[in-house]
Amino acid sequence: MKRCPDCRKDYADDSLMYCLDDGTALVQGRIADEPATVLLSGDRSSEEGLTATLPAAVSKRSLNTSAWIAAAVFAIVAAFFAYGYFDRPSKHDSRAVRVSFEPPAELAFNDTVPDAAMISPDGQRIVFSGTSSDDKNMLYVRELNSTEAKLLPGSDNPLEPFWSPDSKSVAYGSNGKLKRSDLSAGNAQTLCDSARMVGGSWSKDGIIVFAPDYRKPVVQVSAKGGEPSPVVMDVPADSEERHRYPYFLPDGRRFLFSRETKGIWEGSLDSPEIRQILPDNTPVVYSKDGHLIFVRSDTLVAQAFDEKTLTLSGEPIPLIADQKSWINNFRFSASDDGTLVWQGVWERDYQLIWYDRTGKQVGTADAPSKVAAGEDPRISPDGKRIAIKRNPPNTIWVVDTEKGNSLRITNDFGQIPVWSPDGSRIAFSGVNGLMAKASNGLGDTETLLPGGAPFPRQWSPDGKYLIYLRRGVKTRLDMYAVSLQGDPKEMLLLNSPFDDDDPELSPDGKWLAYAADDTGSPEIYIQPFNNGTLGSDRKRISTSGGRMPVWDRRGTEIYWVGPDGNLMSSTIKPGASGPEFGTPTALFKTRMIGTARLGYGSVHEFDVSPDGQRFLVGTVLGETKVPKPTMILNWPALTNK
């Protein structure tokens, strides 16, 4: 049996893929088995939108949490009685109710960096990231019985927010720091450095365990701030531990965490012993009703779990099915009183499209596809091939623009491809660090620089150096070069207190262009480059923001993307003390996946043909806003069917 989630019609023919009435993709199960579903927004109930507001009149002081939620659910359901949308529930109805969480009208979810919507432990409020009209991404808190959202000052570019056990504070990553915002206070408090937060959890004893960056082990710090210290674990001395998404169990000493490629494990602040709980590579939440909630095969599931003996029982029970998930982001949370919030990964319709200098589409490089992140297209030196990253899983491919086919280069994880000057090899960020492989896919993969999470950006024109980025513990995104002659030698180019991103060498290899945000927003700069070092002469090229600089291969022009998505150009003329740049000019407006923020190892979403007349742009097709998160009230009812 299948059902149409839009027109709510059942189909007995399991071979059907789409609804015969409206063309919507069918899902498994009957309408009768589906939880009641409505939208939660700030609008009045209407026949067109079928929306309802949680009533502000319900007092949290006069009702306990369960009663408050029951009253709120009743108010939502009651709004639909006139339309016959639901059968009237009885007083003792234990059904789950599904709600779509919608940000205020002046904010948007866009997943330029991973958005978040996390329910508080007491189930009374949600913290979420939203992007304002001026493209600032911040954290907001909204009480579930209110349509107002409160800004958390100082929460710029937030990552992976998580609640304190008393639901009065939120911790999160922000611009290379672990921060804390108390709902009753003003600006954020910086607790410690965290290059790129990859999940954290706050214990009842005031200890925070968090993963400070990709490919790093979890550490611990006081919720009042301080210097992080390791969480001692009994692992081999030569093991490069890669942890994500710790989650404290009720005793506040033991915690679950994702051990990359090895599943979910239990660790402790009191013992170095660790133990595997699940083989799945997924974030995990422990619910106090005795379930683990995790993702399996693009389905959010719950499985009975004894937190004292650390044993699972029974089979996983689907909670939300047929929605894409991504292990790189913590996209769900659960409160102590049975409220669940889930935000599936947004897959955009996307295509690599050729444009001329006026913005007219003059061709395509590949078929349309659905992606969660851009493909980082880079054109080969001869202009006949394009290196891209396809996801998921992240692997490197080469598209032949003349033959119209593609060749897979890597089988394991790979991202951010960079061509060698002669086009024979491709460097990329891989499982073992900075890696390279023949561009025809043959032969073994070579490790150029082992360890860490490097982001390669360009091979120098003379083939002697590879320019790449790495996050610093205290200096955010830093710039390096590695010598490829003899033994690899890592050389620091730039490590300011700000994000230094998108390095790109001029065709003669003498000047390095890059983006930096030391003025408060990204701008384009150049500095001299000589034998793996940067000179002190620094010039700013952009006038109103910019990212992703790319030199014309003839050395007569440089391009970048402005904060509004416009592709910008500046002409170049020889000068007595180096190149002289003309006034920036907008060529055309692009539709990329994010253009304004630095510091996240972000992809480079355009390149220029060797003759400088065509631009290859990773283009978003259709809608540009992420779907709303789903909130299920009384989700444990789904485990009792």
Buried (B, 14 or more C-beta within 10 A) or exposed (E): BBBBBEEEBBBEEEEEEEBEEEEBEBEEBEEEEBBBBBBBBBBEBEEEEBBBBBBEEBEBEEBEBEEBBBBBBBBBBBBBEEEEBBEEBEEEBEBBBBBBBBBBEEBBBBBBBBBBBBBBBBBBBBBBBBBEEEBBBBBBBBBBBBBEBBBBEBBBBBBBBBBBBEBBBBBBBBBBBBBBBBBEEEEBBBBBBBBBBBBBBBBEEEBBBBBBBBBBBBBBBBBEBEEBEEBBBEEEEEEBBBBBBBBBBBBBBBBBBBBBEEBBBBBBBEEEEBEEBBEBBBBBBBBEBBBBBBBBEBBBBBBBBEBEEBEBEEEBBBBBEBBBBBBBBBBBBBBBBBBBBBBBBBBBEBBBBBBBEEBEEEEBBBEBBEBBBBBBBBBBBEBBBBBBBBBBEBBBBBBBBEEEEBBEBBEEBBBBBBBBBEBEBBBBBBBBBBBBBBBEBEEEBBBBBEEBBBBBBBBBBEBBBBBBBBBBBEBBBBBBBBBBEEEBEBBBBBBBEBBBBBBBBBEEBBBBBBBBBEEEBBBBBBBBBEEBEBEEEEBEBBEEBBBBBBBBBEBEBBBBBBBBBBBBBBBBEEEEEBBEBEEBEEBBEBBBBBBBBBBBBBBBBBBBBBEBEBBBBBBBBEEEEBBBBBBBBBBBBBBEE
